[in-house]
């Protein structure tokens, strides 16, 4: 792994960009091949205009986390006012891709195997005093052979010594734990609740309340009883018990990832490399057909955890999805046609806050920002200053032009009056 975060290097010197595979949090994602080794990687391209602190957070967390159940960070480049993050390529897409592309759900064995992998990733993540805060099928990425990894750390949080709980309202609404919505302080157990909702998403095709407006869902989650399977009898006793453990409303009674790894449903679960390859292959075939159909109609679309970005329209579906309360992103996006209502609606202020929080957690304490910078080296910090300085100059120029347009008419009239 390189220690140089923002050296002014051109990624095209080291990598051949094969194709754009979609949109991830903060930017476009490309499949690329390293010229010297032939290694296939994913490269996330990020415009400097994006929130720099959130980008630093994601890079910092990826650099710190070395685990086979977590997407690996390799390198970062800075070129032409753009940041390029080089990371592990997950050719199988996400679990959400499977649900959307095949229009099928996962069976119990497949759900159990994915949950086991997520828990192994969470056990490590939590041991590093980190909270993912956005566990869902779209952020569970798959390798070509069925390996499962946690991705998208743009909203992850850090618990330092002496900080037992967080208070920021952040995450994707339908997967949010009650304590996050209530803003009463929360810890690692929010990821366990989201895992429970993800089980329902994988097994039934969508999370509970997904047909409800997100604003209403936000108020229903803390007040309604914990969700269960729509047809509990179709699931084993162990599966129902495991789900109930994850969706325990009292976070103090909710088990940890380490404890849940000992649950019978998980102990008996096979690896995802055994249960998922056939489903991944089926998804790839369906995806290829969708791509061919899209090419024949002269348009293409990419999805990222249910978010579609169509190249044949001027309005991105990330804006369209905001009406539904989704704020999603990761490294793997594939061709899936998805119907969306593009009619814009006025959203309540509280919903605006919820939607913006997952990708732009702007209300950070100065101490938290300083902690993030401590993880970066001298070259990395100097590179970030270059990025910020270019952004500063650009914004100053925009402000000057704006005020010049407003001031010029006044100055002209004033000059005329002074000459009389």
C-alpha positions as CSV (number, residue, x, y, z in Angstrom):
1,X,0.0,0.0,0.0
2,X,1.3,3.4,-0.9
3,X,1.9,6.0,1.9
4,X,1.4,8.8,-0.6
5,X,-2.2,10.0,-0.6
6,X,-2.2,13.1,-2.9
7,X,1.0,13.2,-4.8
8,X,0.3,14.9,-8.1
9,X,0.4,11.8,-10.2
10,X,-1.6,10.7,-13.2
11,X,-3.4,7.4,-12.6
12,X,-3.4,6.8,-16.4
13,X,0.4,6.4,-16.2
14,X,-0.1,3.3,-14.0
15,X,-3.5,2.0,-15.0
16,X,-5.6,1.3,-18.1
17,X,-9.2,2.4,-17.5
18,X,-11.3,-0.4,-18.9
19,X,-14.9,0.9,-18.4
20,X,-17.0,3.1,-16.2
21,X,-19.0,0.8,-13.9
22,X,-21.2,3.4,-12.3
23,X,-21.5,5.9,-9.6
24,X,-20.3,5.5,-6.0
25,X,-20.4,7.8,-3.0
26,X,-18.7,11.1,-4.1
27,X,-17.9,10.2,-7.7
28,X,-17.7,7.9,-10.7
29,X,-16.2,4.4,-10.4
30,X,-14.1,2.7,-13.1
31,X,-12.8,-0.8,-13.6
32,X,-9.1,-0.6,-14.4
33,X,-6.0,-2.8,-14.9
34,X,-2.6,-2.1,-13.4
35,X,-0.1,-2.0,-16.2
36,X,2.8,-3.5,-14.4
37,X,1.0,-6.5,-12.8
38,X,-2.3,-6.9,-14.7
39,X,-4.2,-6.6,-11.4
40,X,-7.8,-5.6,-11.8
41,X,-8.9,-2.8,-9.5
42,X,-11.7,-0.3,-9.0
43,X,-10.9,3.4,-9.2
44,X,-13.2,6.0,-7.7
45,X,-12.8,9.4,-9.3
46,X,-13.8,12.3,-7.1
47,X,-14.2,16.0,-8.0
48,X,-12.5,18.4,-5.7
49,X,-15.7,20.3,-5.2
50,X,-17.0,17.4,-3.1
51,X,-16.9,17.5,0.7
52,X,-13.2,17.1,1.4
53,X,-13.6,16.1,5.0
54,X,-15.9,13.2,4.2
55,X,-13.4,12.0,1.5
56,X,-10.6,12.1,4.0
57,X,-12.7,10.1,6.4
58,X,-13.4,7.4,3.8
59,X,-9.7,7.1,2.8
60,X,-8.5,7.1,6.4
61,X,-10.9,4.3,7.4
62,X,-10.0,2.2,4.3
63,X,-6.3,2.6,5.0
64,X,-6.7,1.6,8.6
65,X,-8.8,-1.5,8.0
66,X,-7.0,-4.6,6.8
67,X,-9.4,-7.5,6.8
68,X,-10.6,-10.0,4.2
69,X,-14.2,-9.1,4.9
70,X,-13.6,-5.4,4.1
71,X,-12.9,-3.8,0.7
72,X,-9.2,-2.9,0.6
73,X,-7.6,0.4,-0.2
74,X,-4.5,0.5,-2.4
75,X,-3.5,4.0,-3.4
76,X,-4.7,7.5,-4.2
77,X,-3.7,9.9,-7.0
78,X,-4.3,13.6,-7.5
79,X,-4.4,14.9,-11.0
80,X,-6.2,17.8,-12.8
81,X,-8.2,18.8,-9.8
82,X,-9.5,15.3,-9.3
83,X,-8.8,12.7,-6.6
84,X,-8.6,9.0,-7.7
85,X,-8.9,6.3,-5.0
86,X,-7.6,2.9,-6.1
87,X,-9.3,0.0,-4.3
88,X,-10.2,-3.7,-4.4
89,X,-12.4,-4.6,-7.4
90,X,-15.5,-6.7,-6.5
91,X,-16.6,-8.2,-9.8
92,X,-19.7,-9.9,-8.4
93,X,-21.4,-6.6,-7.7
94,X,-23.4,-6.1,-4.5
95,X,-26.1,-8.2,-2.9
96,X,-28.5,-5.5,-3.9
97,X,-27.5,-6.0,-7.6
98,X,-28.6,-9.6,-7.3
99,X,-32.0,-8.7,-5.9
100,X,-32.5,-6.0,-8.5
101,X,-31.1,-7.7,-11.6
102,X,-32.6,-11.1,-11.1
103,X,-35.8,-9.9,-9.3
104,X,-35.2,-12.8,-7.0
105,X,-34.6,-13.1,-3.2
106,X,-32.0,-15.0,-1.4
107,X,-32.9,-18.3,0.3
108,X,-32.3,-19.0,3.9
109,X,-28.9,-20.7,3.4
110,X,-27.7,-17.8,1.3
111,X,-29.0,-15.2,3.8
112,X,-27.2,-17.0,6.6
113,X,-23.9,-17.2,4.7
114,X,-24.0,-13.4,3.9
115,X,-24.9,-12.6,7.5
116,X,-21.9,-14.6,8.7
117,X,-19.6,-12.7,6.5
118,X,-21.1,-9.4,7.5
119,X,-20.7,-10.3,11.2
120,X,-17.0,-11.3,10.7
121,X,-16.4,-7.9,9.0
122,X,-18.3,-6.1,11.8
123,X,-16.5,-7.9,14.6
124,X,-13.2,-6.6,13.2
125,X,-14.6,-3.1,12.4
126,X,-16.0,-2.7,15.9
127,X,-12.8,-4.0,17.5
128,X,-11.2,-1.0,15.8
129,X,-13.7,1.2,17.6
130,X,-15.5,2.0,14.3
131,X,-19.2,2.0,13.4
132,X,-20.2,1.4,9.8
133,X,-23.7,3.1,10.1
134,X,-24.9,2.1,6.6
135,X,-25.2,-1.7,6.6
136,X,-27.5,-2.9,3.8
137,X,-27.5,-5.2,0.8
138,X,-26.1,-2.5,-1.4
139,X,-23.0,-2.1,0.7
140,X,-22.2,-5.9,0.8
141,X,-19.9,-6.4,-2.2
142,X,-19.1,-9.7,-3.8
143,X,-16.1,-11.0,-5.5
144,X,-16.4,-13.2,-8.7
145,X,-16.0,-16.4,-6.6
146,X,-18.6,-15.3,-4.1
147,X,-16.5,-13.7,-1.4
148,X,-18.4,-11.1,0.6
149,X,-17.0,-7.8,1.8
150,X,-18.2,-4.6,3.5
151,X,-17.8,-1.5,1.4
152,X,-18.6,2.3,1.4
153,X,-17.2,3.9,4.5
154,X,-18.3,7.4,3.6
155,X,-20.6,7.6,6.6
156,X,-18.7,5.4,9.1
157,X,-18.0,6.8,12.5
158,X,-15.1,6.5,15.0
159,X,-15.5,6.0,18.7
160,X,-12.4,7.1,20.5
161,X,-11.4,6.4,24.0
162,X,-13.8,8.2,26.4
163,X,-16.5,8.5,23.6
164,X,-19.0,5.7,24.3
165,X,-21.7,6.9,22.0
166,X,-22.4,9.0,18.9
167,X,-25.4,11.3,18.4
168,X,-25.3,12.2,14.7
169,X,-28.4,11.2,12.8
170,X,-26.9,9.3,9.9
171,X,-27.6,6.3,7.7
172,X,-30.2,5.3,5.2
173,X,-33.7,5.8,6.7
174,X,-35.3,2.3,6.3
175,X,-32.2,0.6,7.8
176,X,-31.8,3.0,10.7
177,X,-31.9,1.8,14.3
178,X,-34.5,3.4,16.6
179,X,-31.8,4.9,18.8
180,X,-30.3,6.7,15.8
181,X,-33.6,8.3,14.9
182,X,-34.3,9.3,18.5
183,X,-30.9,10.9,18.8
184,X,-30.4,9.5,22.3
185,X,-26.8,8.4,21.7
186,X,-25.8,5.1,20.1
187,X,-22.9,2.7,19.7
188,X,-21.9,-0.3,17.7
189,X,-25.2,-2.0,18.1
190,X,-26.8,0.2,15.4
191,X,-25.0,-2.0,12.8
192,X,-26.6,-5.1,14.3
193,X,-30.1,-3.5,13.9
194,X,-29.2,-2.7,10.3
195,X,-28.1,-6.2,9.8
196,X,-31.5,-7.5,10.9
197,X,-33.2,-5.2,8.4
198,X,-30.7,-6.4,5.7
199,X,-31.8,-10.0,6.4
200,X,-35.4,-9.0,5.6
201,X,-34.2,-7.1,2.5
202,X,-32.3,-10.1,1.2
203,X,-35.0,-12.6,2.1
204,X,-38.1,-10.6,1.0
205,X,-36.7,-8.3,-1.6
206,X,-37.0,-5.0,0.2
207,X,-36.6,-3.6,3.8
208,X,-39.7,-3.1,6.0
209,X,-41.6,0.2,5.4
210,X,-39.9,0.7,2.0
211,X,-43.3,1.4,0.5
212,X,-43.8,4.1,3.0
213,X,-42.6,7.7,2.6
214,X,-39.2,7.9,4.3
215,X,-40.4,10.8,6.5
216,X,-43.2,8.6,7.9
217,X,-40.9,5.6,8.2
218,X,-38.5,7.7,10.3
219,X,-41.3,8.2,12.8
220,X,-42.7,4.7,12.6
221,X,-39.4,2.8,13.2
222,X,-39.1,3.9,16.9
223,X,-42.8,3.5,17.7
224,X,-43.8,0.2,16.0
225,X,-42.9,-3.3,17.2
226,X,-39.7,-4.7,15.7
227,X,-40.2,-6.1,12.2
228,X,-40.4,-9.9,11.6
229,X,-40.5,-12.1,8.5
230,X,-43.8,-11.6,6.6
231,X,-44.2,-15.4,6.7
232,X,-42.2,-16.6,9.8
233,X,-43.2,-20.3,9.2
234,X,-41.2,-20.4,6.0
235,X,-38.1,-19.7,8.0
236,X,-36.4,-22.0,10.5
237,X,-36.7,-21.4,14.2
238,X,-33.0,-20.4,14.3
239,X,-33.5,-17.8,11.6
240,X,-36.5,-16.3,13.4
241,X,-34.6,-16.2,16.6
242,X,-31.5,-14.6,15.0
243,X,-33.7,-11.9,13.4
244,X,-35.3,-11.2,16.7
245,X,-31.9,-10.8,18.4
246,X,-30.8,-8.3,15.7
247,X,-34.0,-6.3,15.9
248,X,-34.1,-6.0,19.7
249,X,-35.2,-2.4,20.3
250,X,-33.2,-2.0,23.5
251,X,-29.6,-1.6,22.3
252,X,-28.3,-2.8,25.7
253,X,-30.1,-6.1,25.2
254,X,-29.1,-6.4,21.5
255,X,-26.2,-8.8,21.0
256,X,-22.8,-7.8,19.7
257,X,-21.3,-9.1,16.4
258,X,-19.0,-11.3,18.4
259,X,-21.9,-12.8,20.3
260,X,-24.0,-13.3,17.2
261,X,-21.2,-15.3,15.5
262,X,-21.9,-18.0,18.1
263,X,-25.6,-18.1,17.3
264,X,-26.7,-21.6,15.9
265,X,-28.0,-20.1,12.7
266,X,-24.6,-18.5,12.0
267,X,-22.5,-21.4,13.2
268,X,-24.2,-23.8,10.8
269,X,-23.9,-21.3,7.9
270,X,-21.7,-22.1,4.9
271,X,-19.3,-19.7,3.3
272,X,-20.6,-17.3,0.6
273,X,-18.1,-18.8,-1.8
274,X,-20.2,-22.0,-1.5
275,X,-23.7,-20.5,-1.5
276,X,-23.5,-17.6,-3.9
277,X,-21.4,-18.3,-7.1
278,X,-24.4,-19.7,-9.0
279,X,-26.5,-16.7,-8.1
280,X,-23.7,-14.3,-9.1
281,X,-23.3,-16.1,-12.5
282,X,-27.0,-15.8,-13.0
283,X,-26.9,-12.1,-12.2
284,X,-24.0,-11.5,-14.6
285,X,-26.0,-13.2,-17.4
286,X,-29.1,-11.1,-16.7
287,X,-26.9,-8.0,-16.5
288,X,-25.3,-8.7,-19.9
289,X,-28.8,-9.0,-21.4
290,X,-29.8,-5.7,-19.8
291,X,-26.7,-4.0,-21.1
292,X,-27.4,-5.3,-24.6
293,X,-31.0,-4.0,-24.4
294,X,-29.8,-0.7,-23.2
295,X,-27.2,-0.4,-26.0
296,X,-29.9,-1.2,-28.6
297,X,-32.1,1.6,-27.3
298,X,-29.1,4.1,-27.1
299,X,-29.2,4.5,-23.4
300,X,-27.5,3.0,-20.3
301,X,-28.0,3.0,-16.6
302,X,-26.0,2.1,-13.6
303,X,-27.3,1.2,-10.2
304,X,-25.8,1.6,-6.8
305,X,-27.8,0.0,-4.0
306,X,-31.0,0.9,-5.7
307,X,-29.8,4.2,-7.1
308,X,-29.9,4.5,-10.8
309,X,-27.9,7.0,-12.9
310,X,-29.1,7.2,-16.5
311,X,-26.8,8.5,-19.1
312,X,-29.7,9.2,-21.4
313,X,-31.2,11.9,-19.2
314,X,-30.1,15.2,-17.9
315,X,-31.4,14.7,-14.4
316,X,-29.5,12.2,-12.4
317,X,-31.5,9.6,-10.5
318,X,-29.6,10.4,-7.3
319,X,-31.8,13.5,-7.3
320,X,-34.8,11.4,-8.1
321,X,-34.1,9.0,-5.4
322,X,-33.9,11.8,-2.9
323,X,-37.6,12.0,-3.0
324,X,-37.7,8.5,-1.7
325,X,-35.2,9.1,1.1
326,X,-32.3,7.1,-0.3
327,X,-28.8,8.3,-0.1
328,X,-26.7,5.4,-1.3
329,X,-23.3,4.7,-2.9
330,X,-20.6,2.1,-3.2
331,X,-17.9,0.9,-5.5
332,X,-19.8,-1.6,-7.7
333,X,-22.6,-0.5,-10.0
334,X,-24.1,-2.5,-12.8
335,X,-26.6,-2.2,-15.6
336,X,-30.2,-2.5,-14.3
337,X,-33.2,-0.8,-15.7
338,X,-35.3,0.8,-13.0
339,X,-38.4,2.9,-13.3
340,X,-38.4,6.1,-11.3
341,X,-40.9,8.9,-10.9
342,X,-39.0,12.1,-11.7
343,X,-41.6,14.4,-10.3
344,X,-40.0,16.7,-7.7
345,X,-41.7,17.3,-4.4
346,X,-41.0,19.7,-1.6
347,X,-39.3,17.7,1.2
348,X,-39.6,18.6,4.9
349,X,-36.5,20.2,6.5
350,X,-36.0,17.2,8.8
351,X,-35.9,14.8,5.8
352,X,-33.5,17.1,4.0
353,X,-31.2,16.7,7.0
354,X,-31.5,12.9,7.0
355,X,-30.8,12.7,3.3
356,X,-27.8,14.9,3.4
357,X,-26.2,13.3,6.5
358,X,-25.2,10.0,4.9
359,X,-22.9,11.5,2.3
360,X,-22.1,14.9,3.8
361,X,-21.6,14.8,7.6
362,X,-20.7,18.5,7.8
363,X,-21.4,19.0,11.5
364,X,-18.3,17.4,12.8
365,X,-16.5,18.6,15.9
366,X,-13.1,20.1,15.4
367,X,-11.6,17.3,17.5
368,X,-13.0,14.6,15.2
369,X,-11.6,16.4,12.1
370,X,-8.2,16.7,13.9
371,X,-8.3,13.0,14.6
372,X,-8.8,12.2,11.0
373,X,-5.9,14.3,10.0
374,X,-3.6,12.5,12.5
375,X,-4.0,9.4,10.4
376,X,-2.4,11.1,7.4
377,X,1.3,11.6,6.6
378,X,3.2,14.9,5.7
379,X,2.8,14.3,2.0
380,X,-0.8,13.5,2.4
381,X,-1.5,16.6,4.4
382,X,0.4,18.8,2.0
383,X,-1.6,17.3,-0.9
384,X,-4.9,18.0,0.9
385,X,-3.8,21.6,1.4
386,X,-3.2,21.9,-2.4
387,X,-6.6,20.5,-3.0
388,X,-8.3,22.9,-0.6
389,X,-6.3,25.9,-1.9
390,X,-7.5,25.2,-5.5
391,X,-11.0,24.8,-4.3
392,X,-10.7,28.1,-2.2
393,X,-9.4,30.1,-5.2
394,X,-12.2,28.7,-7.4
395,X,-14.9,29.6,-4.9
396,X,-13.4,33.1,-4.4
397,X,-13.5,33.6,-8.2
398,X,-17.2,32.5,-8.3
399,X,-18.1,34.9,-5.4
400,X,-16.3,37.8,-7.0
401,X,-18.1,37.3,-10.3
402,X,-21.4,37.1,-8.5
403,X,-20.9,40.3,-6.6
404,X,-19.5,42.1,-9.6
405,X,-22.7,41.4,-11.5
406,X,-24.7,42.8,-8.6
407,X,-22.4,45.8,-8.0
408,X,-21.7,46.9,-11.6
409,X,-25.2,48.4,-12.2
410,X,-25.1,50.3,-8.9
411,X,-21.6,51.6,-9.6
412,X,-22.7,52.8,-13.1
413,X,-25.7,54.7,-11.7
414,X,-23.6,56.1,-8.9
415,X,-20.9,57.3,-11.4
416,X,-23.6,59.0,-13.5
417,X,-25.0,60.8,-10.5
418,X,-21.6,62.0,-9.4
419,X,-20.9,63.4,-12.8
420,X,-24.0,65.6,-12.8
